[in-house]
Amino acid sequence: MTQRRLRIAVLNRVFDPAGGGAERYSIALVEQLAQRHEMHVFAQQIRHHAPGVTYHLVSMPLRKPRWLNQLWYATATWWATRHGFDIVHSHENTWHGQVQTVHVLPVKHNLFHGRTGLRRLLAWAKVWSSPRLLTYLGLERLRFRPCKGRHVVVTSASLGDTLAITYPGTAATTSIITPGVVLPDAPSDDAKKRGARIQLGLPPEGRCLLLVGNDYRKKGLGTLLQVLRDLPADVVLAVVGNPGQIPVFERQAQAEGVAERVFFLGSLQDVTPAYRAADCLVHPTLEDTFAMVVLEAMAHGLPVVVSSAAYCGISSLLSHGADALLLDDPQDAAKLAGTLKQVLGDEALRQQLGRQARAFASSYQWPDIARQQDAVYFESLAEAQS
């Protein structure tokens, strides 16, 4: 049965592939869905162009404070999309939109989880004295209130569990739609690897570890820099992500005596050359609801060393020693060093992990992910019209 063409508004403040995993998730879905629906993107920063997509630049009278800009964006997009769309799909903390995709832990969870008695009272005092927290918490409560036809999408089962505990009313209308990938035709061979390294300004010889993420502290770069000094001298580290955090970690690299082996590449519009250049992705994250970069690296046939499911959503889908190497404690430098020495020193293990990684990623390709999103749209419409 052919489904009708919908007019869909997508809300994402930053529509730029260099923005991070959440932004790349939204962009990839829009590209896929534009093949069968009329897609409209409402964003304050736009660095993207795709056929069949209409872009609407939302004004930004004040960049800071961020909470005031968030309130402005929510209000401006509500006004712009209140008529004329079959579906409003928000990736942002807004009170409107039939479909709400959640990429991060709820503000309420971060404020109150595990706090009882006096600690909970102090947390509430902090909220009531902070316009920023009041705004974020208020928007979130409105975002997750039960509404006819409203559906919530989370990127991992662990995030869904947290959301259900924090806002029980969302449990019945929550779907899990993970990020996806575009599977390269084949993993990089030696020639492609060397070419990618030259393109990025990396040493063409030796072994290269890769870390990708915008919040270097949360992604475990501090621990990885400690570990690098204990690895063989031909091992270098390429870091992709927010250039604003580079100076702090450059100083740590200097203090650890590894500055000449660390290459900060900044934000990349296309991370593909970095995946091609690397021998292993290292993701000792302290908190990730999914970790799209891990899936992307696996699609390129890279072995990955990643934090366990207690820290990283994708790891609940992985098997230690089969398609990845999982870290029980990403801050355990000795264990991380041992794991990296194991994977860098064993060619057979790297080949096995790379093959299994690619096989795993093949089950999460964007056309299939987009069909799951499509089903949510039509389910939302049917409920709203019933």
N, C-alpha and C positions, 0 to 999 in steps of 0.2 A: 504494500500500500504506500503510495507516494504522499509524504507529509507536505503540508503547505509551507510556503516561504514566509518566514517571520521577519518583522522589523525589530531589531534588538539593539538596545543601548548598553554599552559596556563602560563601567566606571572604574577608572584606574588613574590615579593622579600622575604617575610617571609611566609613560608608555614608551619605554626605551629598553632595548635588549641588554644594555650595560647596567641597568638598574639593579638587577638581582634575579633570583630564582622566581619570585612571585611575578615579577614583570614579564619574564620570559614565558612563564606558564600562560599568563593572560594573552600575550602576543601570539603564541602558537595556537591557542584555541581560536582566536579571532581569525587568523589566517585560514584555518581549517573550515570554520563555520561560514566564512564569507563565500565559500564555494556553493552554498545552498540557501543562505539567508542574507538579508540586507543588514549589514553590520555598521553601527555608529559608535565611535570611540570618543569619550569625553575625558580629556586629560589636561593637566597644567603644563606638562612637559612632553613633547612628542618628537621622537626621533625614529620614525618608522613609516614605511609606505608599503601598502599591499593593494593589489587590484580589488575593486569591489568594496573597499572600506572607506567610509566617510569619517573624517576627523574633525572634532569640535574642540578648539582650544578654550579652556576654561580660565578665566582671569585669575590673577594672584595679586591682589592689592597689597598683601603683607606676606612675605615669605616666612617671617618669624614674628611672633612665636608660632610654632608649628601647630599647637592646639587650636589657635584662632584660625589659621589657614585651613585646618581640617574641617572646622565648623563652617567656614565660608564655602569650601568645596562641596560639602554635603548639601548646603542650602542652594547653591547655584545649580548643582546637577538635579536636585529635586525640581526646581523651577523649570529647567530646560527639558526634563523628560516626563513631566506629569501627564502629558497627552501625546498620543501619536505613536506609541511603541507597544508592541505585543508583550515584550519582556524587557525589564530593566535588570541587568546583571551587574552586581557591585562586587568588586574586589577590595573595597574600602570600608572603613568604619562609618557607615551612613545609616540613617533610619529608614531609608526607602529602597525599593528594589525587591522584586519577587524572588530573585535568586541571589543568595549571599555566599560568596566563596571566601572561606577563612584560611589564611596562610600562617597565622601566628597564634600563640597561646592567648586566651582571653585576658584582657586587662584585669578583670575581677579575679581570675585565678592567680595572676601574678601578685596582686595586692593582698589577698586573703587566704590563699591555700596554706593549710597547716598552722594557721594562726588562731589561737583561742584565748579567751580571757582577756587579760590586760593587753597582750600583743594585738589582738583583734580590735580592741578599743583604740589603741594607738594608730592602727592602720586607718580606721575610720576618721580619726582626728586629722591625719595626714590628708585624706581625701577632701574633707570639708574645708580645709585651709588652702586648697590648691585648685584654682580655676582650671588648670591643665587636666588634673585627674578627674575633676567633676565633669568636664566636657567629654573626655574619652570614655569614662564609665557610663555617663548618660547616653551617649550615642550608641554604645555597645548594648545597653539594656533595651533600647528601642530597636536596635538591629535584630535582636534575637527574640523579641516578643512574638507570641503566636499570632499569625495573620492568615487569613484564608488564601491559599495558593502560594504561601511563602515556603521556599525550600532553602536549606542550608547545605553547602558543599564543603567538605573538609578534604585535605590532601593526604591524610593517613588515618589509620584506625586509632592510633594513640591520641591524635588530636581530637578525633570524634569522641573517644572516651572522656577526655578532659572536658570537652564542651558539654557533654551530657551531664556530667557531675556539676559543672558550674552553672549551666542554664538547663535544667531538666526538661523544660518545655520544648527544647529543640530536638530531643531524641527521636521522636516519631517522624520527623521530616528531614533528617540528615542523611546525606549520601556521601560515600567516599569516592572521589575521583582523583586519582594520583596524577602527578605530572607524567608527561610522555617524552618520547625522543624521536628524532629522525635518525634511522639506522644508516650509518655510512655503508657504502658498497663493500668495503673490506677494511680491516684494521690497517694502521700505517705500517709500511715496510721501512727498511733502513733508509732508503733514499728520501721518502716523504718525511721521516723523522728528522733527518739532517737538514732538509730544506726548511722545515718549520722552525727548527732551532736557529738557523741563520736569519730567517725572517724576523724572529722575536729578539734577536741579539743575545741568544744563549750560546754557551760553548757547544760546538758541533759534536764533540766527543764526550765520553764519560756517561754517567747515569744521572737522570733528572727526575726529581720528585716534584709534584705539582700540588699546590693548595689554591683553591678558588673560594672566595667569599668576601663579602663587604665588611663584615664585622670581624676583624682579625682576632680580637681577643676571644670572642665567643667561638670562633672556628678553631681555636687551639694553636694559633701560630706561635704564641709564647713558648709552649712546651716543645713544639717542633724545632724551634731555633736552639733550644737547649740540647735536643737530641742530635742535631746536625753535626755538632762538634765531635760526637762519638762515632760518626759514620766515616767510611773511607773518604780520602781526600778528593777522589774523582766524582763524588756525589754532590750535585748542586740542587738548589731549591728555587723553583719559579713560583711567584705569588701573584695571583690575578685578583683584582678587586679595588675597593675604594682608595683612591690615591690620598685622601685626606688623612688616613691613618698611617701612611708610610713612615713619616719622620720618627714616630715613637718606636716602631719596630726596627727601623734602621739603627737606632741607638742601641737597642738590645742586641742586634746582630753584631755590632761593633764590640759590645761588652763580652759577647760569647766568643769572639774571635773568628766569626764565620762570615763577616760582611762581604768578602770577595766571592763567596759561594752562594749568596742570596741575590736573586734578580726580581725586583719589584716591577711588574709589567703594567700596573695600574688597571683601570677599567678597559675591557675590550668589547667592542661591538659584537665581535664573533670570537667565541672562546675556542673554536675548532683548532686553530693552529697550536694552541697550548696543549690540547689533548693529544695532538699528533706528536708534539715534541717530547712528551713525558714518557717515562718508564713505569710510573706508578702514581696514582692519585692518593694523597694522604688527607684524611678528613677527621681529625681528632676533635670533633665539635663537642661543645658543652651543651648545646641546645639547637635542635633542628626538628621542625615538625615533619619534614620529609627529607630534604637534601637532594634537590634536583641535579646538582652538579655530580653527585655520585652516579646517578642513573645515566647522565650524559657521558661520563668517563667510561662506564661499563659498555655503552653502545659503541665506543671506539676501541673496545677490546683491551682496555687498561685494567690491570689488577688494582684493586682498591683496598686500602686500609682505613677503616671507618669505625667510629664509636658504636657501641652496642645499642640495642633498642631502648635502653633506659635514657639515652641521650639523643637518638636519631631515629626518626620515623621509618625511613626506608629499611633500616636494619632488621625490623620485625619480619621482613619478607626475605631476608638473606640467610644463608647457612654458612657458618664459620668453617673455613677450610675448603669449602666447595666453590662458592661463587664470590667470596670476599674473605678478608681477615678482619675479625671484629675485636674491638678493644673494650674490655670490661670497665676500665678506668682510663679515659683519655688523658688524664693529668699524671698518669704513672709514666714518667719519662723513661725509666729503665725498661719497662715492658714495651713501650712504643719503639725504643731503640732496637730491642731484640727482635720485634716483629719486622721492622724495616730491614734489618740485616738478613733476616730469613728470606724475605721476598726478593731483595736485591741480589742475594748470593745464590739463588736457586733458579736457574733458567727454566727448568721443567715446571717448577711451581708457578712461575710467572706465566708461562704458556697455558697451563691448565686453568689458572684463575682468569686469564684473559678470555679464553674460549667460553668458559662458563658464564662470565660476566656478559659477554655479548649475547649468549643464548637467553639469559635472564632479561636483558634489555629488549630483546625482540618481542617480548610479550607486552610491552608498554609503548606501542607506537602511536603517534598523535592521531591518525585517522580513527583508531579504535577509541581513544580517549574522547575525541570530539563527538562520537556517536553516543557515548555515555552522557555527555553534557546535553546533547540534543534531547535525549529521553527525559531529562530533568525539566527542560523547558516545556515540553508538551504535557508532562504530568502536572506541572504548575498551572498551566493554562486550563487544563481540564478541571482541576480542583477549583480554580477561581470562577469558572463558568457554571459549576454544578449548583 
